[in-house]
Amino acid sequence: MESFSLILAIVVVTALAFDFTNGFHDTANAMATTISTGAMKPKVAVAMSAVLNLVGAFLSVEVANTISKGLVDEAGIRPEVIFAALVGAILWNLLTWLVGLPSSSSHALMGGLIGATIASAGVGAVHGDVLVTKVLIPAIAAPLVAGIAALLATRLTYSLGRKADGNASKKGYRAGQIASAGLVSLAHGTNDAQKTMGVITLALVAGGAVAPDSDPPMWVILSAGLAIALGTYLGGWRIIRTMGKGLTDLQPQQGFAAQTSAATVILASSHLGFSLSTTHSVSGSVMGAGLGRKGGVVRWSTATRMFVAWGLTLPAAALVGALAEYVTGFGSWGTAVVAVFLIGSSAAIWKLSRREVVDHTNVNDTDIDAGIDAGEPAGVITTAIAAVTPPPASGSATASEDPVPAFPTQATAERTPTTTTTV
């Protein structure tokens, strides 16, 4: 068993706290579309996702090795640096959760680690080639690839099911959604749980508890899997609402296409060791599926807020991580100050979230948030997609492409006339 110092124990606990926030922050990645289309009840959906996240954590360590061995130089990294990095990542996760934005937990962690490492050991301690090839390029490519795949898959799905009975088709696609949501959850476990494993392993190497270039010990894999599963089960309902209802109204056909496309991209990236943002992949696929249905509208005001959050994630987490590392450099009292700041800030954010509670009982009530249910008109991109979409053949069945959501709320029912005239 590894020998632990106090600071190393603090780092491990903080890393598991980050893993917990990652779980409830990213629950939407797997289950938002399944919940929004009514394919599964909210609590059942997050329970299934939690179990599969735990299973996925045991399937691979490639991403964990990218974090622990590839991104920064292990030599010269102290446990305090890892602690500072985690502070930046946790605070960014909580802030974006509070406002319901699906930002990347992965990039928050990367940003915090990069900022703290630069503050401690200089720019040279960050491996720029790994940062570009395994973090930045996937960050840009993943949502584009997943979005295009989901758009094409949605078009193909509706084309193949054009003559099928509408109700029977929706039932079949809801079953497909459950399977594809499980696949996304499994993929999330293989990618995001490993990032915490990598950080803990890096801290163990920095603290001299394990040898350099070691794979994550089994207890690290198990604890990281349990932490992300517990966070997933509690459900990040605010982000689930944004992902499932705030970007576009999804039908089961679209949900199935979006989840299958995202899962494929995530699993391929995990196999290659890319530290991919599952949030970026799923968000891209949801938007692609929204554009793939005739009459579908992507709410670009919500998407723009999300894109801004994506762009700010790395630098914001890096800045907090660097400042936290600067304070921890003053010794034990500096580390204590940072720990108190983290706890106090987290408690304040949680208290703010109680002003408007979002949970499994109202996650699909889009009329609660006027910003989500604003009936935003089609933007330039939606209009352009619609312009090149051939009209349905005369007399052909269109029930499967009814732009009204499968399970409309009162608010969506009231705006049905405006929705059907979008394209």
LINURTA-V517673 format. One line per field, one symbol per residue. ss: DSSP state (2 for helix, 1 for strand, 0 for the rest). phi: phi as a letter, one per 30 degrees, with the letter a starting at -180 (. if undefined). Layout:
# LINURTA-V517673
ss: ???
phi: ???
This chain:
# LINURTA-V517673
ss: 000002222222222222222222222222222222000002222222222222220000022222222201000000222222222222222222220000002222222222222222202221022222222222222222222222222222222200000222222222222222222222222222222222222222220000000000022222222222222222002222222222000002222222222222222222220000022222222222222200000002222222222222222222222222222200022222222222222222222220000000000002220000000000022222222000000000002220000000022222022222000
phi: .ddccdddddddddddddeddddddceeeccddddddidbdedddddddddddddddcdabddeddddccdbdddiccedddddddddddddeddddecicddcddddddddddddddddbjdddcddddeddcbddddddeddddddddddddedddddcecdddddddddddddddddddddddddddcdddddeddddddddddidbdeidddddddddddddddddddddicdddeddddbddaccceedddddddddddddddddddidddddddddddddddddddceidbcddddddeddddeddeeddddddddddddddddjddddddddddddddddddddddddbdcbddbdcddddcdddcdidddcddddddddcddddddiddbddceddedbddeddddceedddcdc
